Amino acid sequence: MPKQDKKGSASELDLGPATIIFDVKDVQKSIDFYTRLGFEQTIVRGHDGSKAISSKNNPDWATFSYQGLNLHLMRIGTDMMNFQVPDIEATREALSSRGLDHKPAGPHDTGITLMDPDGNVVYIMPERGGT
């Protein structure tokens, strides 16, 4: 049964698993810290699904997992949370029906960007193979 938003209209909002993205000053020091904390360094695919991204081929990026949590360390100037959804258009509609202000992530990007009340970025993108 669809969830009811505050306005009483039905709107499903399935954000799927989260990826936390921390802006770091020194990726190598952060790799050492999170490895010693018990995180496992991983390799992810780029937005197009083809290029493997890791700290070995990009010194400004490292990816980790820990008990289902995805953590990316980057030098991007902001902290953010990222979700991959199966249906980006349904997500846009659900956000609008809930009164959440959002905008396209960029002119050549199919994702959605929201800002929380403190200016933290929430980025929602279609999962690979999603609509």
C-alpha positions as MATLAB code, in Angstrom:
seq = 'MPKQDKKGSASELDLGPATIIFDVKDVQKSIDFYTRLGFEQTIVRGHDGSKAISSKNNPDWATFSYQGLNLHLMRIGTDMMNFQVPDIEATREALSSRGLDHKPAGPHDTGITLMDPDGNVVYIMPERGGT';
ca = [
       0.000    0.000    0.000;
       1.443    3.434   -0.920;
       2.657    5.666    1.873;
       0.654    8.821    2.570;
       2.558   12.079    2.609;
       1.660   15.070    4.805;
      -0.789   16.374    2.209;
      -2.606   13.023    2.132;
      -1.717   12.014   -1.427;
      -0.171    8.656   -2.179;
       3.498    8.794   -3.083;
       6.071    6.026   -2.901;
       9.615    7.054   -2.149;
      12.169    4.246   -2.205;
      15.653    5.706   -1.982;
      17.451    2.365   -1.751;
      20.832    2.048   -0.029;
      22.767    5.187    0.852;
      26.326    6.113    0.019;
      27.913    8.652    2.327;
      30.452   10.927    0.646;
      32.932   12.799    2.821;
      35.047   15.631    1.515;
      38.574   14.932    2.774;
      41.763   16.969    2.690;
      44.168   14.053    2.335;
      42.758   10.919    0.707;
      45.748    8.742    1.641;
      45.513    9.642    5.343;
      41.780    8.957    5.245;
      42.359    5.587    3.531;
      44.722    4.649    6.367;
      42.219    5.773    9.028;
      39.172    3.986    7.607;
      41.167    0.821    6.837;
      42.379    0.668   10.442;
      38.796    1.305   11.593;
      37.753   -1.900    9.786;
      36.358   -0.594    6.493;
      37.158   -2.620    3.381;
      38.408   -0.641    0.400;
      36.342   -1.351   -2.711;
      36.273   -0.509   -6.393;
      33.169    1.059   -7.930;
      32.092    1.718  -11.477;
      31.627    5.209  -12.894;
      28.177    6.591  -13.687;
      28.256    4.878  -17.079;
      29.028    1.545  -15.395;
      32.181    0.879  -17.382;
      35.186    2.561  -15.776;
      36.490    1.099  -12.530;
      37.246    3.842  -10.019;
      39.582    3.363   -7.095;
      42.357    5.244   -5.349;
      44.818    3.372   -7.578;
      43.657    5.164  -10.741;
      42.308    8.306   -9.075;
      44.271    9.661   -6.102;
      41.404   12.026   -5.182;
      38.861    9.228   -4.620;
      38.608    6.156   -2.383;
      35.632    3.882   -1.798;
      34.881    1.634    1.150;
      32.197   -0.624    2.531;
      31.416   -1.601    6.089;
      28.470   -3.796    7.062;
      26.344   -2.595    4.150;
      27.403    1.059    4.386;
      29.057    2.565    1.333;
      31.563    5.326    2.037;
      33.314    7.428   -0.586;
      36.168    9.765    0.287;
      36.723   12.566   -2.215;
      38.176   15.991   -2.617;
      34.975   17.668   -3.856;
      34.424   20.549   -1.437;
      31.271   19.255    0.272;
      29.871   16.334    2.230;
      26.899   14.599    0.675;
      24.655   11.566    0.693;
      23.959    9.694   -2.538;
      21.112    7.330   -3.430;
      20.523    5.244   -6.566;
      16.838    4.749   -7.327;
      15.173    2.381   -9.800;
      12.786    5.034  -11.190;
      14.059    8.624  -11.193;
      10.798   10.073  -12.575;
       8.703    8.421   -9.847;
      11.186    9.781   -7.321;
      10.822   13.321   -8.743;
       7.032   13.036   -8.434;
       7.240   11.699   -4.872;
       9.599   14.515   -3.832;
       7.287   17.121   -5.362;
       4.193   15.628   -3.720;
       5.978   15.847   -0.370;
       6.847   19.506   -0.917;
      10.600   18.856   -1.108;
      12.398   21.442   -3.224;
      14.725   19.734   -5.699;
      16.452   20.522   -8.960;
      18.246   18.689  -11.746;
      21.824   17.931  -10.773;
      23.209   19.462  -13.951;
      22.565   20.022  -17.639;
      23.942   16.614  -18.684;
      23.035   14.746  -15.494;
      19.782   12.833  -14.988;
      20.107   13.025  -11.194;
      18.296   15.179   -8.654;
      19.873   17.427   -6.042;
      18.276   18.486   -2.756;
      19.736   20.548    0.059;
      18.853   19.808    3.660;
      18.166   22.759    6.006;
      21.885   23.021    6.835;
      23.052   23.027    3.219;
      24.148   19.382    3.048;
      23.712   17.876   -0.403;
      21.437   14.905   -1.043;
      22.027   13.567   -4.550;
      19.649   11.042   -6.095;
      20.571    9.333   -9.345;
      19.010    6.589  -11.429;
      20.515    3.187  -10.761;
      22.293    1.636  -13.693;
      19.628    0.214  -15.943;
      16.918    2.293  -14.161;
      14.594    4.799  -15.830;
];
